[in-house]
Amino acid sequence: MTLRITREVGPGLRATLRLEGNLVAEWAALLKHECSGLLSAAAAVSVDLTGVFFVDRAGIETLEQLGRAGVEIRCRPGALANVLEGEGIHVKQDGDAGNHGWN
């Protein structure tokens, strides 16, 4: 299982990490490290889960920690958003629910 992380830096020290693939234990530490580095640079950080198909327990725990640290978690409405919110993770839901089978 692989995960691609693309860093996009916007205006005003705003950074987005766009994830594609599966957020599983072997990649959760890398995501946390990437976010920590951006947060230490006083940047506003958002993690875009639009391209994520699966998140395991370690991934959920990492997203929970990142959310508490001030990272904005974004994804499409649907199953993944419901699971994350059920775990107490605040999720900003993007409007287009048609992709990735998240209806």
Contacts in CASP RR format, 6 or more apart in sequence:
PFRMAT RR
TARGET T0000
AUTHOR 0000-0000-0000
METHOD contacts of the structure
MODEL  1
MTLRITREVGPGLRATLRLEGNLVAEWAALLKHECSGLLSAAAAVSVDLT
GVFFVDRAGIETLEQLGRAGVEIRCRPGALANVLEGEGIHVKQDGDAGNH
GWN
1 21 0 8 1.000
1 22 0 8 1.000
1 24 0 8 1.000
1 26 0 8 1.000
1 54 0 8 1.000
2 21 0 8 1.000
2 22 0 8 1.000
2 27 0 8 1.000
3 19 0 8 1.000
3 20 0 8 1.000
3 21 0 8 1.000
3 22 0 8 1.000
3 23 0 8 1.000
3 24 0 8 1.000
3 27 0 8 1.000
3 30 0 8 1.000
3 31 0 8 1.000
3 52 0 8 1.000
4 19 0 8 1.000
4 20 0 8 1.000
4 21 0 8 1.000
5 17 0 8 1.000
5 18 0 8 1.000
5 19 0 8 1.000
5 30 0 8 1.000
5 31 0 8 1.000
5 34 0 8 1.000
6 17 0 8 1.000
6 18 0 8 1.000
6 20 0 8 1.000
7 15 0 8 1.000
7 16 0 8 1.000
7 17 0 8 1.000
7 18 0 8 1.000
7 34 0 8 1.000
7 38 0 8 1.000
8 15 0 8 1.000
8 16 0 8 1.000
8 17 0 8 1.000
8 18 0 8 1.000
9 15 0 8 1.000
9 43 0 8 1.000
10 16 0 8 1.000
12 44 0 8 1.000
13 41 0 8 1.000
13 42 0 8 1.000
13 43 0 8 1.000
13 44 0 8 1.000
14 43 0 8 1.000
14 44 0 8 1.000
14 45 0 8 1.000
14 46 0 8 1.000
15 38 0 8 1.000
15 43 0 8 1.000
15 44 0 8 1.000
15 45 0 8 1.000
15 46 0 8 1.000
16 45 0 8 1.000
16 46 0 8 1.000
16 47 0 8 1.000
16 48 0 8 1.000
17 31 0 8 1.000
17 34 0 8 1.000
17 35 0 8 1.000
17 38 0 8 1.000
17 45 0 8 1.000
17 46 0 8 1.000
17 47 0 8 1.000
17 48 0 8 1.000
18 48 0 8 1.000
18 50 0 8 1.000
18 51 0 8 1.000
19 31 0 8 1.000
19 47 0 8 1.000
19 48 0 8 1.000
19 49 0 8 1.000
19 51 0 8 1.000
19 52 0 8 1.000
20 51 0 8 1.000
20 52 0 8 1.000
21 51 0 8 1.000
21 52 0 8 1.000
21 53 0 8 1.000
21 54 0 8 1.000
22 52 0 8 1.000
22 53 0 8 1.000
22 54 0 8 1.000
22 55 0 8 1.000
22 56 0 8 1.000
23 31 0 8 1.000
23 49 0 8 1.000
23 52 0 8 1.000
23 54 0 8 1.000
23 55 0 8 1.000
23 56 0 8 1.000
23 59 0 8 1.000
23 62 0 8 1.000
23 63 0 8 1.000
24 54 0 8 1.000
24 55 0 8 1.000
24 56 0 8 1.000
24 58 0 8 1.000
24 59 0 8 1.000
25 56 0 8 1.000
25 57 0 8 1.000
25 58 0 8 1.000
25 59 0 8 1.000
27 59 0 8 1.000
28 58 0 8 1.000
28 59 0 8 1.000
28 61 0 8 1.000
28 62 0 8 1.000
29 62 0 8 1.000
31 47 0 8 1.000
31 59 0 8 1.000
31 62 0 8 1.000
31 66 0 8 1.000
32 62 0 8 1.000
32 65 0 8 1.000
32 66 0 8 1.000
35 45 0 8 1.000
35 47 0 8 1.000
35 66 0 8 1.000
35 69 0 8 1.000
35 71 0 8 1.000
36 69 0 8 1.000
38 45 0 8 1.000
39 45 0 8 1.000
39 69 0 8 1.000
39 70 0 8 1.000
39 71 0 8 1.000
44 72 0 8 1.000
45 70 0 8 1.000
45 71 0 8 1.000
45 72 0 8 1.000
46 71 0 8 1.000
46 72 0 8 1.000
46 73 0 8 1.000
46 74 0 8 1.000
46 92 0 8 1.000
47 63 0 8 1.000
47 66 0 8 1.000
47 71 0 8 1.000
47 72 0 8 1.000
47 73 0 8 1.000
47 74 0 8 1.000
48 74 0 8 1.000
48 75 0 8 1.000
49 55 0 8 1.000
49 73 0 8 1.000
49 74 0 8 1.000
49 75 0 8 1.000
49 80 0 8 1.000
50 74 0 8 1.000
50 75 0 8 1.000
50 76 0 8 1.000
50 94 0 8 1.000
50 99 0 8 1.000
50 100 0 8 1.000
51 99 0 8 1.000
51 100 0 8 1.000
52 75 0 8 1.000
52 80 0 8 1.000
53 100 0 8 1.000
55 63 0 8 1.000
55 80 0 8 1.000
55 83 0 8 1.000
55 84 0 8 1.000
60 83 0 8 1.000
60 84 0 8 1.000
60 87 0 8 1.000
60 89 0 8 1.000
63 73 0 8 1.000
63 84 0 8 1.000
63 89 0 8 1.000
64 87 0 8 1.000
64 88 0 8 1.000
64 89 0 8 1.000
66 73 0 8 1.000
67 73 0 8 1.000
67 89 0 8 1.000
67 90 0 8 1.000
72 92 0 8 1.000
73 84 0 8 1.000
73 89 0 8 1.000
73 90 0 8 1.000
73 91 0 8 1.000
73 92 0 8 1.000
74 91 0 8 1.000
74 92 0 8 1.000
74 93 0 8 1.000
74 94 0 8 1.000
75 81 0 8 1.000
75 84 0 8 1.000
75 91 0 8 1.000
75 93 0 8 1.000
75 94 0 8 1.000
75 102 0 8 1.000
76 93 0 8 1.000
76 94 0 8 1.000
76 95 0 8 1.000
76 96 0 8 1.000
76 97 0 8 1.000
76 98 0 8 1.000
76 99 0 8 1.000
76 100 0 8 1.000
76 102 0 8 1.000
77 93 0 8 1.000
77 94 0 8 1.000
77 95 0 8 1.000
77 97 0 8 1.000
77 102 0 8 1.000
78 93 0 8 1.000
78 97 0 8 1.000
78 102 0 8 1.000
78 103 0 8 1.000
79 102 0 8 1.000
80 102 0 8 1.000
81 91 0 8 1.000
81 93 0 8 1.000
81 102 0 8 1.000
84 91 0 8 1.000
85 91 0 8 1.000
97 103 0 8 1.000
END
